[in-house]
Amino acid sequence: MDKVIDIAGRVLLAALFAAGTVQKATDPGSAAGLLADRGLPEVLVWPAMVFNAGLAVALVVGWQLKWVALAAALYCMVTSVFHFIPSDGWQMSIFVKNWAIAGGLLCLAARSRAIS
């Protein structure tokens, strides 16, 4: 049963990054706008899209799970900055969710095999 729960959890986490990949591919302007608002080059949307896709695949197949979970947690923490807009309740909910997801990813990393 633990194996099923583990896979289900990883698939659900991967779904977030897969959705981010699709969103960036089909509507790059939204993410590019968030980047531009923080003074960053809009072209960063493309490596972010590729990174999201890689995280999604790696989480599903369980490849280098500790490293991937740590990288994904860090990604969620860093990208939460783009959603820290106190005047916008929707963006603040995304900000908080990013930190919650990072917490879950850190738990996944902690229970994965030791970094070798």
C-alpha positions in Angstrom: 0.0 0.0 0.0 2.9 2.4 0.8 4.1 2.0 -2.8 0.7 3.0 -4.2 0.5 6.0 -1.9 4.1 7.0 -2.9 3.4 6.8 -6.6 0.1 8.6 -6.3 1.7 11.4 -4.3 4.5 11.8 -6.9 2.0 11.8 -9.7 0.0 14.5 -8.0 3.1 16.6 -7.4 4.2 16.0 -11.0 0.8 17.2 -12.3 1.6 20.7 -10.9 4.8 20.9 -12.9 3.2 19.3 -16.0 0.4 21.9 -15.8 3.1 24.6 -15.5 4.8 23.3 -18.6 1.5 23.4 -20.6 0.7 26.8 -19.3 4.1 28.2 -20.3 3.9 26.5 -23.7 0.4 27.7 -24.6 0.4 31.1 -22.9 4.0 32.2 -22.3 2.9 35.8 -21.9 1.4 35.3 -18.4 4.7 33.9 -17.0 6.7 36.3 -19.0 4.8 39.2 -17.5 5.5 38.0 -14.0 9.2 37.8 -14.9 9.2 41.3 -16.4 7.4 42.7 -13.4 10.4 41.6 -11.3 12.9 43.0 -13.8 13.9 39.7 -15.2 14.2 38.8 -18.9 11.0 37.4 -20.3 12.9 34.8 -22.3 13.5 32.9 -18.9 10.0 31.5 -19.5 11.4 28.9 -21.9 14.1 27.3 -19.6 11.4 27.4 -16.8 9.1 25.5 -19.1 11.8 22.9 -19.8 12.7 22.6 -16.1 9.0 22.1 -15.2 8.7 19.3 -17.8 11.8 17.6 -16.5 10.6 17.8 -12.9 7.2 16.3 -13.9 8.8 13.4 -15.7 11.4 12.7 -13.0 8.8 12.8 -10.2 6.6 10.3 -12.0 9.4 7.8 -12.8 11.2 8.3 -9.5 14.5 9.2 -11.1 17.0 10.7 -8.6 14.1 11.4 -6.4 16.0 13.1 -3.5 17.8 15.6 -5.9 14.7 16.2 -7.9 12.5 16.8 -4.9 15.0 19.2 -3.5 15.3 21.1 -6.8 11.5 21.2 -7.1 11.2 22.5 -3.6 13.7 25.2 -4.2 12.0 26.1 -7.5 8.7 26.5 -5.6 10.3 28.7 -3.0 12.0 30.9 -5.5 9.1 31.3 -7.8 6.8 32.1 -4.9 8.3 35.6 -5.0 6.5 36.3 -8.3 3.2 35.7 -6.5 3.9 37.8 -3.5 1.4 40.5 -4.3 -0.4 41.4 -1.0 -3.1 43.4 -2.8 -4.1 40.4 -4.9 -5.7 37.6 -2.9 -5.5 35.1 -5.8 -1.7 35.7 -6.1 -1.2 35.4 -2.4 -3.0 32.0 -2.3 -0.6 30.8 -5.0 2.3 32.2 -2.9 1.2 30.2 0.1 0.5 27.1 -2.0 4.0 27.2 -3.4 5.4 27.1 0.1 3.1 24.3 1.0 4.1 22.3 -2.0 7.8 23.0 -1.2 7.1 21.5 2.2 5.7 18.4 0.7 8.6 18.1 -1.7 11.0 18.5 1.3 9.2 15.6 3.0 9.6 13.5 -0.1 13.3 14.3 -0.3 13.8 13.4 3.4 12.2 10.0 3.0 14.0 9.2 -0.3 17.3 7.3 -0.4 20.3 9.2 0.9 22.1 11.4 -1.6 25.0 9.4 -3.0 
